[in-house]
Amino acid sequence: MAVESVTGLAPVEAFALVGVLGVGAQWVAWRLRLPAIVVMLAVGLLVGPVLGLFDPARDIGDMVQPLISMAVAVILFEGGLTLDLHKLGDAKKGVMRLVFIGAPLGWFLSSCALHFGAGLGWEASTVFGGILVVTGPTVIAPLLRTAKLSRRPANLLNWEAIVNDPVGALAAVLAFEFVLVGREAESLGSAISVLGVGIVVALLVGLAAGIGISRAFRRAWVPEFMKVPVLFVTMLAAFALPDMLLHESGLLAVTVMGLVIANADLPSFVELRRFKEHATILLVSGVFILLAASLDFASLSGLTWRAGLFVALVILVARPLTVLIALMFSGLPTKEKLLIAFTGPRGVVLVAVAGLFGERLAAAGVADGAVIGPLAFILVMATVVLHGFTLAPFARFLGLAQSGTPGVLFVGGSRFTTALAEALKKVEVPVLIVDPNHSRLVRPRASGIPVFYGDVLSEAAEHSLEVLSYQTVVAATENDAYNTLVATDLAPEFGRDQTWQIARHRGEQARHALPTQLGGRPFGAGKTYRELEDLHMDGWRISITGLTDEFTFEDWKEGREGAHLLGYISNDGEFKRVTTGETEVLFPNRAEARIEDLPEEQRDSARAALKRRLSDARRNAARAKMADGVRLVALVPPRSESEAKAMADQKSDMPKPQGKLP
């Protein structure tokens, strides 16, 4: 039973609470590696119907539905903005089948599950059945990264979710408008006429808005600092204008607008993509908190055993039949079809759109509309929990999961990266070297290291690389500017802590220093490309040494004087870097020597900075727990002059690889 709140919140306090709870829930989910939708649902239910601290209808009032409506419009616009048809790659055939065959079939089967399973009327079943086509990209993406599926099934699941996200919502829009117009119009012909005119107007508005924005941005009619505001305002206008003629048709317009912009190949598209990602995170958080807090437990208590039957029919019948029929004669292996057929998590868009249309149907006199929201919550919870715990084991059972060890992607085929990749490969850490220079891949290929010939930032790399196999990227080419570009561009995908870059030539000088938001984390013991290459030419090598209770870190350090510690391999097989500060803890004399080489007026500030770094490094080293089972990765000098000469001769006399580069 909910606890009654004595007084409500002011609107400003309510908005602040929604923002804090939504974004906070997503952050907690990220820290705990839980599905964000589960945490947001729990938080919304806790502050809403459980404790009664927040009631959207009471604290915000009549603005709740317009806010949810506009938020859903932005979410659908984000879905359209993601539909770059050039990036489908080898998943294009399967995705097209899942959209053009699977979406209508899934709509029909889901509507049947609602009608015969949950007992809803055909009007509510048809509207809600369209929404069930959505599989939720906000849910499937974290699941794919955790499960580490093979590239093709991962691409199919990911792109199906992206494409069907707006398609399912549009199916619901069409069904809803047909029901609404059919009830209000005097005849079926009049209903079809009003619906057709509304859809055409929405399509034209969305097309015009998308083309107009694309041309304006390409011809520099809008300055850079105003592109995001102009885009946002245009999107709101494209949503509102068709809505004046036909209710909710604006959702169709904004999706078409996003689709046009996504395929316009705009130079400023990266900035627009960041906008939609940030806006979507905020709006998804807010919408989900509002919907969860608005949930009435009385409506849930009104559900019967037929709700469970509906969930079972969707998961075990409607979804598998949809996928298996859509992918029939597609040439995909049976095990890939089975994995896709039994993976269909629903997410935020489903709940948001279901809650919106449920309210609309109930207001239009469709009694079953009030049940759509609770059914959506139950289905989302069931699918997220089920697939969150079963996707990875099921993929491993079918042989479609990649190695569980986080891999390292090296950008640049130098002697240093080749030696490091070879050493990591020997201890079963997945590695890949990418380089646009054909000749620089000869050495790693001769060593049996997987390579990719091309630019890591190219569309070909995006289509071909198994990105989910790698957790870390190391930018280590001879071009400092290119390393910085790669690290800056890939940091949002890999995470800034997992995007590393070797030292830049003259990077420590003030006139050559870059802002902290550019480039990657320092890697390579502070050595530049030329310095690392010279060390290898002199016979230095990569050494991986395991620590035990008998052979401690102090023992390792005493036996390898002059070595440069690059990082360590943790007990779970993850390669982790050692920061500059930690290196100075390990080699304090060298750090002090560098300070003594500085001008006298700079020594005090340098010592203070070193002291701060040492303090941070000691804490990091304590957290790292250099103990039994950890393997240290270091660049070590040759043991003798003869060994140095032999190593240099071996490095310069590499066999030529056979075959063509991929």
Secondary structure as UniProt FT lines:
FT   HELIX           11..32
FT   HELIX           36..45
FT   HELIX           46..50
FT   HELIX           56..59
FT   HELIX           61..63
FT   HELIX           64..81
FT   HELIX           85..87
FT   HELIX           89..91
FT   HELIX           92..97
FT   HELIX           98..102
FT   HELIX           103..112
FT   HELIX           113..118
FT   HELIX           122..131
FT   TURN            132..133
FT   HELIX           137..147
FT   HELIX           151..184
FT   HELIX           188..218
FT   TURN            219..220
FT   HELIX           224..226
FT   HELIX           227..245
FT   TURN            247..249
FT   HELIX           250..262
FT   TURN            267..268
FT   HELIX           269..294
FT   HELIX           297..301
FT   HELIX           305..313
FT   HELIX           314..318
FT   HELIX           319..326
FT   TURN            327..329
FT   HELIX           334..341
FT   HELIX           348..363
FT   TURN            364..365
FT   TURN            367..368
FT   HELIX           369..398
FT   STRAND          407..411
FT   HELIX           415..426
FT   TURN            427..428
FT   STRAND          431..435
FT   HELIX           438..441
FT   HELIX           442..446
FT   TURN            447..448
FT   STRAND          451..453
FT   TURN            456..457
FT   HELIX           459..464
FT   HELIX           467..469
FT   STRAND          470..475
FT   HELIX           480..494
FT   HELIX           496..498
FT   STRAND          499..502
FT   TURN            505..508
FT   HELIX           510..512
FT   TURN            516..517
FT   STRAND          521..523
FT   TURN            525..526
FT   HELIX           529..537
FT   TURN            538..539
FT   STRAND          541..546
FT   HELIX           553..559
FT   TURN            561..562
FT   STRAND          564..569
FT   TURN            571..572
FT   STRAND          575..577
FT   HELIX           580..586
FT   HELIX           588..596
FT   HELIX           600..624
FT   TURN            628..629
FT   STRAND          631..636
FT   HELIX           641..652
//
